[in-house]
């Protein structure tokens, strides 16, 4: 069982110099009530108190973009670009029905991997185009059981599959096009009803850790009318919007074919480009796009592992930060970046931007990277006012690292050693809402051993019974390859190389 904490005592803070005085942190009702010098909390030391003398405390890490539905697919694909991989992983002609229990197990698998790498909060872009409400509830239940703070995106789209790819109607041919057009997106009212019913159900439970977001499937798959409706709904209900934007060069070409301008301009015209919007990937941005994003206060989620593995390109993080755009860090899915170990993504983000750093656009330093992993991540989840920092009045979400782990010996600079040296073996304890949800190498709120056995059995069944059929490819995948060849030859969008 999870245990509620009253205090953390004699603790190092990760954002303080190595030799800074230690602190005591008082906790009550899941909130940080006091931060004072070590020894300031007096009284007997009991089960509700945690000895922090060998620990380094950071705000709970935030994985700002993940896909629980890919957890049974790690290691399943390599060498394919984004659009081909999507056609294999999410067959546009329809795929097998996934048992509801598997949705729970995949989300639980992500939760367990996340806790092990110090994640206290995550944003799950749970792709659910069929609007399966039982599946959505199962995902929320998994995060509830694991004790994580979580947002789950509700899938929205209204463009036909072929209309989200450049040149597709000419390339796919009449027969295949007719088969795809026979599977249109669900009616928009039905899609939004899923969001509203799930929102009411969460409100009835009075659950502060769990929430929803609106998840339009990228501007190439949404009409302007849908984008405007998303903006209006987000404003009316104060929920964030979680959206893939300009992940690949092909998507930049699609923007030119659909609108003759960048998707960033389209989002702005729809009233969606603002602080409530978190744009996942945002690789193929022009300088004008970046300036517009900064003016509107929209945010970006950097997913370096998948962008590199799919060869999609590199997000211009240095330029974004220099212009004032907040950037968070995500692992993306287990089938694209493969690793959902958060510290792998943090380290990659720490290193790759040094390659093109300049005086005008420096690479993020360790202090900035830690902010990207905490406060900026919380902002993309819509929880910036209550989480992301160790401060009085904030929720008691902590990632506690073992100062005796060899990555921190000797301790020169906690933030640098976190970003450049630490692995998940350094994660000692994760606290969410003042409760210990990970300790001694295990999640504390669930029977992890039993769940691992059930996950392994379900994952093997998925691999044999479902994924083998998906990975066979077929005419859609062949046609997508031809589309990509045409898009690669298209030079008109802008003179960018990512």
N, C-alpha and C positions, 0 to 999 in steps of 0.2 A: 504494500500500500504506500501511496505517497504520504509524506509527513509535512505538516505545516510548520514553518519556521517562525520563531520569535526574534531571532537575531543571528547575524553573522559577525564573528568577533575576531579582532586582531588580523585584519585583512589588508592585503595590498590592492590598490586600485590600478587597473591596467593602463589608465591614461595619465598616471603620475610617474615621476622619475623613479628609477629603481630603488633609491635610498630614501624616498619620501616617507614621512610618518605613516604608520598603519592606522586603520580606522575600525570602528564598530558601526554596524548598520542595524537599526531597529526596524522590525517589520510587524505590521498588524493589519489583519483583514486583507492580506494580499498586496498591501501598499508599503512603500518605504516611508517610515514615520520619522526616522532620525538618522543622521550621519555625524558621528563625532569621533574624537581621538580614541585610539585603542584604550580600553579600560573604562570608557565613559558609561558603558552599560554594566551595571552591577547586579548582583544577585546570583543565586545558584545557577550552575551550568547544567542544563538538562537536555532531554531529547529534542526540544524545540529550538535548541541553540546549536550553531555549527561553528566549529573551530576553524578559522581561516588562516591560521598561522603559516601553513604551507601552500596557500592558494593565491592566485591572482584573479581579481574580479573584473570582468567586462560586462557591459550591458548584454543581455541575451542576443545572440546572433540571429539575424533575420535572413532566411532564404527567400528572396523576393520574387522568385519565379521557378516553379517546378511543375512536373506533370506526373501525378500518381498513377495515371493509367498506363504509363510506359514501364512500370517497375518490373514486369516479367520479361522485358525485352532488352536488358542490358547485354551488350556483346553480340547483338543479333545482326548488326549491319555495319558496314564500313565501306568507304570509297564511293558513296553515293551522295549527290547534291541534295539539298533540302527538298525540292519538289519531287524528285524520284523517291526519296525516303518516305515522304508523306503519302504518296500513292501506294507504297507497300504497307506502311503501318496503319493507315486509315483508308482502306479500299473505298474509292468513291462509288463503286457499284454495290456497296454494302458488304458487311462482314458477318461473322458469327455473333450471336447474342452471348454476352458475358454474364455468368451468374452473379447475382447481387453480392453474394458472399465474397467473390473474388475482388469486387471493387473495394470492399472493406479491407481485405488482405493486402491489396496493392497499396492502399493508403497507409495501412499499418506498417508495411515494409518501408515505405518512405519515411514514416515517422520514426521508426527505430533507427534507420540509417542517419536521419537528421539529428536525433538526440546524441548519437554517438560522436558526431562531429561538432557538437556544441550549439546546435540550432535550438532556439526557444520558440521561434515563430516562423511560419512559412505561408506562402501564397501559392495555392495549388490551382493551376490552370487546368482544371479537370474537364477534358474535352468530352462532351456529352451531347452530341448533336441530336440524338433521338429524344432528349428531354426526359430521360429515365429518372423519375423523382426518387424511387427507392434506391437507385445507385447513388444519387447525390446525398441522400440521407446516410447511406452506409459510409461514405467518405467522411462526412462530418462526424459520425459516430466514432470512427477510427481515431481521429484527432482528439476527440473528447476523451476517449479511453486512455490515449497515450499521454494526455496532459498538456499537449502543445497549444500555443496560441496560433490560430489559423484563420485564413480567409480562403474560401473556395469560390472560383469563378463560375458563373452560369453562362453556358455557351449560347451565343447569338450569331446568326448569319442569315442573309436573305438573297444572296446571289447564287445562281446555278454554278456548279463546279466549273464548267467550261468557261464561264464569264470571269473567273478569277485567274485565268492564265492567258498570257498573250498568244496570239496566233492559234488558239486552241480549236476554234470552230473550223478553221481551214485544214488543220492538221489531222484532227480526229476522224473526219469523214462522217457521212450522214448516218450510217448504221450505228456506230459506236456513240455518236453524239445523241442519237435518239434514245439509246439505252440510258445514258447518263441524265438526259433531260427528263426522263421518266421518274427520276428520284430527286424532286425539287426539295429545297429546304422547307421545314415545317412553317405553318402560318405564324406570323410574328406575334399575334396575340397569344397563341399557345406557348410560344417561347418565353414571353415575358410573364405569363401566368406561372410558369415553373419558378421563376425568381420570386414573385410575390408570395406564393404559397410557402416556399421554403423560408422566406424572410419572416413571415408571420409565425411559422412553426418555431424558429429560433427565438423570436421575441417571447413566445409563450413559455419557453424553457427558461428565460431570463439568464441566458448564458453570455457572459462578458468576454470569454476567450475566443469564441467562434463567431465568424461573420461571413457574409457573402460579398462578392463583387460582381459587376457586370463584365462579361467576357466576350465582346465581339471578336470574331475570328480573323481579324486583320482587315484593313480598309479595302483590300482587293476583293474580299468576300462579303462586303456590306455596301448597300446603297446609301446615298446621302440621307434618305428618309430614315433608315435605321440608325445611322450615326446621330442624327438629330434626336431621335427618340431615346437613344442611350444617354445622350447629354442631359436631356430633360429628366429622365428617370433617376440618374445619378444625383442631380441637383435636388430633386424632390425628396429623396430618401437618404441623402448624405452618405452614399456608398462610393467606393473607388471604382475605377474602370481599369481593367487589366487586358492589354491588347498587344498582339504581335504587330510590329510596324517596321517595314523596310528591312527585313532580315536578310534578304538576298538581292542580288542584282536583277534577277528576273522580276522581282516585285517592283523594283524601280522602273523597269521597262513597262510593266503592267500599268503603273500609275500614268505613264505618258500615253499609253493606248486608251485607257479609260477616260482620262481627264485632260491630258495635255499639260499636266503640271504635277508637282510633287504631292504625295499623299499628306504631307504635313500641312500644305495649304488646304487640302480637302477637309482634314480634321478641324482646322481652324474655322473654316466657313461653316461647319456643322455645329460649332459651339462646343466642341469636345476637347480642344487643345487648352487644357488648364490644369490646375493643381490636382484635380481628382484623377487625372489620366497618368497611368504608368505604361510607358511604351517599352515592350520587351524587345531587346536586340538593337534596334535603331542603328543599324550598321551603315546603310547607304543614304546618309544625310549630306546635303550640301551645306555650305557655310550659311546660306540664307535660311535653310531649314533650322539650323542650330540657333541662329539669332531669333527666329520666330518662336521656337520652343522656349528659349530663355525669357522672352517678353511675356509669354503666356503663363509661365510657371509650371509647365508640364514636367514630368520626371521620366527618367530612363532607367531600365534595368539591364545591366551588363551581364551577358552570359558567355564568357570567353571560351569555355570548354566546347560547347556545341558549335559556336561560330567557327572555331578552328577545325573541329573534327569533320564538319560538313563543308569546310572550305567556303563558308559564306562571306568571310571577311572579318574585319576588326572594327569594333565600335570606336568612334573618335572620342574616346573618353577625355583625353587632355583638352581638346577643343571645347567639349561640353562643359567641363569643370571651369575652364578659364572664362567661359561666357556666363557662368552662374547657374548652370543646370545641375540639379541634384541627381546623382547617379547611385543606384543601389546595385547589389550583386546577387545573381541567381545561379543555380546549378543547371537549370533547364531539365530536360527529361533524361531518364536512364537509358534511352535508346539513341540519344543524339550526342550528348557529352559523355554518356555512360556512367561516369562517377557522380553520385549525389552526395559525396563527402564534401561538405561545405568548405573545408579548409583547402581542398584541391582548387576550387574555383577562386577562393581568396588569393591563393599564391599565384595562380595564373594571372589574375587581374593585377597583382603586385608587380609582375615582371614584364609583361608584353608591351606595356606602353612606354617603357624605357627605350624601345627601339627607335621611336620617332619623336622623342621628347625634344622640346626646344625651350628657349627662354620665354616665348610667348605662350606655349602650350606644354608646360611641364608635366611629367608623369606624376600621378598621385603619390604622395609620400605615405608613410605608415599611419600617421595620424589621420590623414584623409581617408585612407582605405578602411580603417576601423570605423570611421563615421559612416562610410558607405555600407559597411556590414551591419550597422546597428541603427543609428538615428535615421539615415536616409532610407534604409529598408523599411523601417516603421512608417515613414511618411508615405511610401507607396502602398502600404496596407491601410492607410487612413487612421493610423493609431499614433501619429506623431505627438499628440497632446498628452498621451498617457504612458508611452513606452519609448524605448530606444536610448534612454539615458539613465544613469544612476544618480537620482536626485530625489529629494524629499517630495512626496506627493505622487511620484510615478509608481507604476506597478512594479512589483518585486520580481523582475525577470533578470536572471543572471546566468552568465556562462563562467564557470569557475575552473580555471586551469591549474594544473599541478606545477608549482614552482620548482619541484624537484625533478620534473621531466627534463631529460638532458637537453632538450631544445631551449631551455631557459637557464642553463648552467654554463657560465655565470650569468647573472641577470644584468645586462647592460641597458636594454630598452625594451620593456614588455611589448609595446606595439610592433616594433620592428621584428622582434623574435617571433611574435605571433604570425606576422605576414610572411616572413621569409624562411622561418626555421621549423615552426611547430607542425605536427601532424595530429590527427585525431586521438592518438595515444595520450596526448597531454590533457584531454578533456576529463576533468575529475567529477564535476557535478553540474547539472543543469537545474535551475530553479525557475518556475513559471508561476506567477500569481502567489509567490511566497511559499510554494510547495516544491519539494524535491521530486523531480520527475525522472531524473537520471542520476545514478550513483553506482559506484563499484562495478562499472562496465555494463550495467543493465538498466532498462526502463523499469521504474518502480511501480507503475500503476497497472501493469498487465503481466500475465504469465508469459514472459518472452520465450521461454523454451518451448512451450506448447504451441505458441503462435509460429515460431520458426518452423516447426514440423509441418503445420498446416499450410504455411506459405510455400514451403518446398514442394509439397505434394501438388498443390494447385498450380504452381509455376511449371512443373513438369507436364502436367496435363495440358496447360496452355501451349507449351512448346510443341508437344506431339500432335495435339488435336486441332489447334487453331493457327499457330504461327507458321507451321509447315505449309498450309494452304495459302496464307498471305504472301509468303516469301517467294512463291512460284512466279510472281509477276503477272504477265499477260499483256493483252493489247493496250490497256490503259497506260501501263508503265512504258511500253515501247513508244506510245504516242507522246508521253511526257518527255521522253528523251529527245524526240524530234523538236518539240516546243523549245526545249532548253538550247538546242543547237541554234535555232533561229534567234532566240533572245540574246545569246552570246555574241551573235554577229551584229546586233543592233547597237549602234554607236550614238544614237541621238539623245539619250536622257541627259547626260552631263559628263564632263571630263573627270570622272572620279576613278580612283583605284583603291580598293580597300583590301 
